[in-house]
Amino acid sequence: MDLETIALVVDEHARVPAADRNGGRLWAVRVETDDTGAERVDVQLVTEGEARGLCRGLCPPAGLRAIAISSGVWSSPLEGAEPYYQRPSLHPDRRRAHLTVIVGGEKGEDISVLRYADDEPTILRDGCGLVHEELQDCWFRRADAA
């Protein structure tokens, strides 16, 4: 099962209503194979809190396929934002969204799933920022990292 498929399953599991999108949640992700050879994604909640600090000092156990953070976020257009580095929460065209960021694989590949309300998910790759960096650092601290 590829990481994008896993990310969509985790996002579906982790998504919460708009009113509950305040804190972040850190998830451990395993992919298990049953007797028929079918794969199933197993998502377990590790901790909750401010998304920016969920991974600090955490060493994930061996045997995970990925780790993920889900959180409510502010999103805004990049065009017309003055200054260009303005926080999305301050942009006049900001929107509330739900974001799930998953990191896995030998190279710490990341995939983000962005959703507005009940719209179809948008898949993003190669994220940047503090949460992405901390999630990747955490992934490489796991017990079975190369």
C-alpha positions in Angstrom: 0.0 0.0 0.0 1.5 3.4 -1.0 1.9 6.3 1.4 -0.7 8.4 -0.4 -3.4 5.8 0.1 -2.3 5.4 3.8 -2.5 9.2 4.2 -6.1 9.3 2.9 -7.1 6.5 5.3 -5.5 8.2 8.2 -7.1 11.5 7.3 -10.5 9.9 7.1 -9.9 8.3 10.5 -8.5 11.5 12.1 -10.9 14.1 10.7 -13.1 15.9 13.1 -15.9 18.5 12.8 -15.0 22.1 12.4 -15.9 23.0 16.0 -13.4 20.5 17.3 -10.4 21.5 15.1 -8.4 23.3 17.8 -5.7 20.9 19.0 -3.4 18.5 17.2 -3.2 14.8 17.4 -0.2 12.5 16.8 -0.9 9.1 15.3 1.1 5.9 15.0 0.3 4.1 11.7 0.8 0.4 11.0 -0.2 -1.6 8.0 -1.3 -5.1 8.8 -1.9 -8.0 6.4 -4.7 -10.5 7.1 -4.8 -14.2 6.3 -6.1 -13.4 2.8 -3.3 -11.0 2.0 -5.5 -7.9 2.3 -3.8 -4.9 3.9 -5.5 -2.9 6.6 -4.3 0.4 8.0 -4.2 0.5 11.8 -4.2 4.0 13.3 -3.5 4.6 17.0 -3.6 7.9 18.9 -0.3 8.6 20.6 -0.9 12.0 22.1 -2.9 15.3 21.8 -2.0 18.9 22.2 -0.5 21.8 20.4 0.6 20.5 17.0 3.9 22.3 17.0 5.1 20.4 20.1 3.6 16.9 19.7 6.8 15.3 18.4 9.4 16.9 20.7 11.4 14.2 22.4 9.2 11.4 21.2 10.9 8.2 20.0 8.3 6.1 18.0 8.4 2.4 18.4 9.7 0.0 15.8 7.3 -1.5 13.3 5.4 1.6 12.2 4.7 2.3 8.6 4.3 6.0 9.3 3.5 8.7 11.8 0.9 11.4 11.3 -0.3 14.7 12.8 -3.8 15.9 12.3 -5.0 19.4 13.2 -7.3 22.2 12.4 -5.5 25.0 10.5 -6.0 28.3 8.9 -5.4 28.4 5.1 -5.1 31.5 2.9 -4.2 32.3 -0.7 -0.5 33.0 -1.4 -1.3 35.7 -4.0 -2.0 39.1 -2.8 -0.8 38.5 0.8 1.1 41.6 2.0 3.6 41.0 3.3 4.0 37.6 1.6 5.0 35.9 4.8 1.8 37.0 6.6 0.2 34.4 8.9 -2.7 32.7 7.2 -4.9 33.4 10.2 -4.5 37.1 9.6 -5.3 37.0 5.9 -8.6 38.6 4.9 -9.5 35.5 2.7 -8.6 32.9 5.3 -10.5 29.7 5.6 -10.6 27.0 8.3 -9.4 23.6 7.2 -8.3 20.2 8.5 -4.8 19.1 7.7 -3.3 15.6 8.1 0.5 15.3 7.6 2.0 11.9 7.3 5.7 10.9 7.2 7.0 7.5 6.4 9.4 5.4 4.4 13.1 5.2 4.5 13.6 8.8 3.3 10.9 10.4 5.5 8.6 11.1 2.6 5.7 13.4 3.6 2.2 13.7 2.2 -0.4 16.2 3.5 -4.1 15.9 3.1 -5.9 19.3 3.2 -9.7 19.5 3.5 -12.2 22.4 3.7 -15.4 21.3 5.4 -16.7 18.2 3.6 -15.0 19.0 0.2 -12.8 16.5 -1.5 -9.3 16.2 -0.1 -6.3 18.0 -1.7 -3.1 16.0 -1.7 0.1 18.0 -1.1 3.7 16.8 -1.2 7.0 18.1 0.1 5.6 20.3 2.9 7.7 22.8 4.8 7.5 24.4 8.2 8.0 23.6 11.8 5.4 20.8 12.1 6.8 19.0 9.0 10.3 19.3 10.2 9.5 18.1 13.7 7.4 15.2 12.3 10.3 14.1 10.1 12.9 14.4 12.9 10.6 12.3 15.1 10.3 9.7 12.3 14.0 9.3 12.1 14.3 8.8 15.9 12.2 5.6 15.8 13.8 2.4 17.1 14.2 0.8 13.7 15.4 3.8 11.7 18.3 3.1 9.4 
